[in-house]
Amino acid sequence: MGSVERHWDGVRLHVVTGKGGTGKTTVAAALALALARDGKKVLLVEVEDRQGIAQVFDAPPVGYVAHKIANAPGGGSVLALAVEAKAALLEYVQLFYKLGRAAAVLERFGAVDFATTIAPGIRDVLLTGKVYEAVRRREGGRYVYDAVVLDAPPTGRIVRFLNVNAEVVGLARVGPIRHQAQAITSLLHSPQSVVHLVSVLEEMPVQETADGVRDLTAAGLAVGGIVVNLVREPVLGARRLSAAGKGALDVDEVRAGLGAAGLSATPALVDGLLVQAREHADRLALERRERAALDALGPVIYELPALVAGVDLGGLYLLADRLHAQGMA
């Protein structure tokens, strides 16, 4: 077999978004593992205060200081970081204004809570700033991380989240805040950053994905791939699936199959199986239509299977292998 083309060589920031319930955090974690193969060092960042990374890896809570959360095949490693707005603000004012102990005074008087929960947009400025710092961090002239994967806010909020620094540039005419905002905006609009969207084959997630592709493109943000999550394989062959969709499965064949399996072909059981078969066929027909809608959007499509036992740590590595095999990492 020839080697698989890697689609995102040169990308340093992989932003992963998707409608709630599509498995966005799971996909981000699997992508981080896939990118970390062969000795790479990858940082996986979350910004929603949900501790989703810890849940996916079945690990202790992730904090504001990056620490290793998993090993990858070939000697690589995934580190995890949960960006918390209050800590980011204290770090930010110390970096730009050298407030020292005065920063603690700000927190004591509630200024930090005000800025991170009430002041519009400040929270997103702080979160994207911390991600930017992680992407650009160097030691000894080399990047600390080979790639950063951001488990980002949902699709409906992603453009505002990523473009918040462009608004800051318009407000801050001079000074370090404007310079920082310009640098973050430049990174997010550069070839070093892409936004991947996660969907499942249902009407609302697919429509939200289509809206996301449109809005990201209009905002000048690079769309990466679309990851179709929780893909189910047909349990019937093509002929039987077609018959099931028409309510025309051979009843005698169903009874014979039950008998061969050592089960009593009662009328209730046979009727129940026929109903389930038709529902299965209808569901797959819906998924085919939604998949066609995703294909029409243009970005490369990746598929991840629905795991029967759910996503445990072993399943997460399996999903990472699938992404690697398809060229996403």
C-alpha angles and dihedrals in degrees: 000000000000122000118272117246113249107226101199107042109154094027112124101175120051111187113197119199136161144145115292112272097029095103097257095158092046091052091047090052093047091049091051090052091048092050091049095061120123100025100315123145113220130182118214112201131190126191106179102082091238101116087227093151092056090050094049093049093038088234138135117280115294116238140199092271114072116244135172113271103169145008121233130212113278097030100297126138140211119214122195132215131179110202111215117195098221094053090044092054093050089049091046097052091045091051096048104026104027092223095161110178091003088075089066089052090054090054093047092054093048097250092126094052090047093052096046100042107027110025106089115247096355093109093055091046089056095045095049090045092058091048090050091051091052093050093049099039114125136185122189091357094303132100112262091218126041088208140355122218116200120203091209135191118282123288095262091061103032101096094050090046095051095040098046092103091057087062090050090054088057092051102040107059098182142003138055096309091058091046092051093047092050091050093051092047091049092052094049092050094044130094087256091074132060134171117224120198125213121209142162125216097266129110101249098045091046092050091048089050091052090049090048094052090050095047096044091050092048089052093052094248117139115246112218121186135324114236112206103206132196095025112180125209120227113259092204131058120251096264096048092042091055091048092048091054089055094045088245105118113145104259093199089054090052091050091048091050092052091049091050088053091052095252129131110248097222117174091245092053094046092048091048092052092049090053092048091048092053092047089050092051092047091049093051091048089054091049091051090054093048091047090053089053090053092047089055092059093073108230119116112271125224124189131213122187128236104251112223094217095041126247112311123158092278090050090051091057089048090054090048089053090051092053091048092049090053093051099251091122 
